[in-house]
Amino acid sequence: MSKKHKDISTYFVSNKRPRSDVSENNSEISTAPHFYNTNNNNSSEIIDNEAISVTVSSLSASQNHGITIDILTHEDDIGLYVSNNTAKNDFPLLNRLLTKPWIPPPNYIFPKTEENEKKDQGNDKDEFLNDNNINPGNFKSLVLFTAEAGDQALQKHLNHHQKNATYLSWQTQNELINICARLIKNKLLNELITTQKFYAIIADETSDLSGTEQLSISIRFVSDENDILIKEIFLGFEALSDTTAVGIAKAIATFIQTSDLKIEKIRGQGYDGANVVAGKLGGVQKLIKDIVPRANYFHCSNHSLDLVLAEACTLQLIKMFFGVIKSVINFINASPNRKRILAKAIESTNNETKRRHFVKLCETRWVDKQTSIIVFKQVFFDVIIALDYLAENGDSETSGLVRSYGKALTDIDFVIPLIIVNRVFCITKPYAEQFQKPTCDLLKCFQSIEQALTYLAQLIYDDNELNELYNELTKFVELHEIDNCLSRTTSRRYEFVKNYFTDVYRTFINTTIEELGRRFNEHQKIAMHISNLIPSYFVNTQFSNVLPLFHCYKDDLLSDDPNIHKAEFDRWKFSILQMKENERPSTIIEALKIMKPIKSFYPNIYIFYYKSMHLFLYRWQVQNDHFQFSN
């Protein structure tokens, strides 16, 4: 076997790097090759499927003969049958393929069975009805499938239509897509439109693959048709020709009107913290609030946490650390071959992690960013093995780049931030995940954040915690044979590695604490007001504590008389205090559920509970570059 096609499993066994969790039986790993060379990216692909010969039809109109090629395939790969048109009249097979779709494994390579030199999808001539060699595209294939299934009216149209009235053009396809979109949107919004409920608008500026600016728009409302449910519905994208505050506000208003929603029913706005949307004088939230005074703006909680972490990561050493990780992740994710080599390295090292691919280190999705760091540390050794393999088996350009990545990863200036940032991200990641859930109980989350602040503060000067983390660094360095000597520049400021580690550790955590306190202060103030209405907090709540809230939203209540409000509040409080302490609702949604059957007795309290569910908003962030892990 040539060195170029050396198996990564064998490569790992022969590699001299130590691994404490590798069994001694690794030397018995089979050295049989598992590569199927597709000459892609000048490196071998690792696959477990076997190559078999399959006869497929040429799709060229001028060639009707079959060709035999070696491809990786699976008997349940629906694409194989579609390309060959072999399942056309085999209804049991069609039923199996469509009702029980086969999910390909990560290492499956879809066979390329057509050259598609001609753009047949745009061919509106009649030949496609009789020529099996032309791929008509999804829309026309579905039309033909429906006709063959027994739709006589459609059959008659396809066989006897006028040349200028086929209704199979791309314009018709787009029109049908738009009709489907409107029907789906109307179905989703039916409850909101017919009952004229309050809702909150959630918008985020993004761009498509072509770089066109657009606005992703979602709404949030409380459904009480059957059970009390919080619904977040993504409505669509609105193109932005004008990215100023006025342009974005107009786009939102126009989109709401075309969706048959009433703009005056908006009771909440959720955007990120950019000045163009959050500005108090001329931002989008101010322009919308000028139209709907009770449409209060709340900086989304998840984005607030994102900004906390972003600010903490502006330290020069941390920025360089993220730059290296981003480059390595992008390099591996850019090639299926490299991703498979990494997956094989993970398998070969007996790493028990279920992660087989990196999530992209997205600049704005910090849940992904936190996950990236945590997983990167878990598979650090496997990444080094994969890079070593690529360095020895890749071309000269790839080898040089890979060696530079390997050198950067095994530098003490990279490993120190890896240990520290991973520690903090393991603490903050659960909050980021909770903030993205529609049913998130923000009051409890804010209380947990206060506890997290206290815990982080203790970490700064807790010598036991510091020593424990430093010992983790020491073991990590020894295990991976990393040189722990400080660079010339760093050694001028720090005599020992531990001094350097301690300074970075305390600076990073201290910045995180300061930003958490500053950015969540406003959220906590609102949470304190709302908590006064939660039954489990009723014991010490007086009407004077909630009077400002009733006054602020009096126009939404059935009555604006403070005496009626007080009487209703006192009766509701009395009713709650009759309940056992462990049975009292601890969240607003739980309070809504027990109040729903008797809401006619407490109409204003019910409305206020209902409305308060729109006050705290969570970011429905639509990203074009969102990647998920694969197992």
Protein Blocks (a to p, Z undefined) as FASTA:
>chain_A
ZZklgcfklmmmmpmbdcfkbcfklmmpcfbdcbdcehighiacddfbdcdddddddfbf
kbcbdcdddddddfklmklmmmnopmmmmmklmmmmmmmccdddfklccddfbfklaafk
lpcbfklmmmmkbcgbjklmmmmmmmmnopaklmmmmmmpcfklnopafklmmmmmmmmm
mmmmmmmmmmmmmnopacdddddddddfkopacdddddddddfklmccdddddfbdcddf
blcfklmmmmmmmmmmmnopafklpcbdcddfbfklmpmklgmklmmmmmmmmlccdddf
klmmmmmmmmmmmpfklmmmmmmmmmmmmmmmmpmklmmmmmmmmmmnopabfbfbdcdd
dfklmmlmmmmmmmmmmmmmmmmmmmmmmmmmmcfklmmmmmmmmmmmmpfklmmmmmmm
mmmmmmmmmmmmmmmpmklcfklmmmmmmmmmmmmmmmmmmmklmmmmmmmmmmmmmmno
pafbdcfklmmmpmbfklmmmmmmmmmmmmmmmmmmmmmmmmmmmmmmmmmmpmklmmmp
cfklmmmmmmmmmmmpmbfcfklmmmmmmmmmmmmmmpcfklpcfbfklmmmmmmmmmmm
mmmlmmmmmmmmmmpccdddddfkbccddZZ
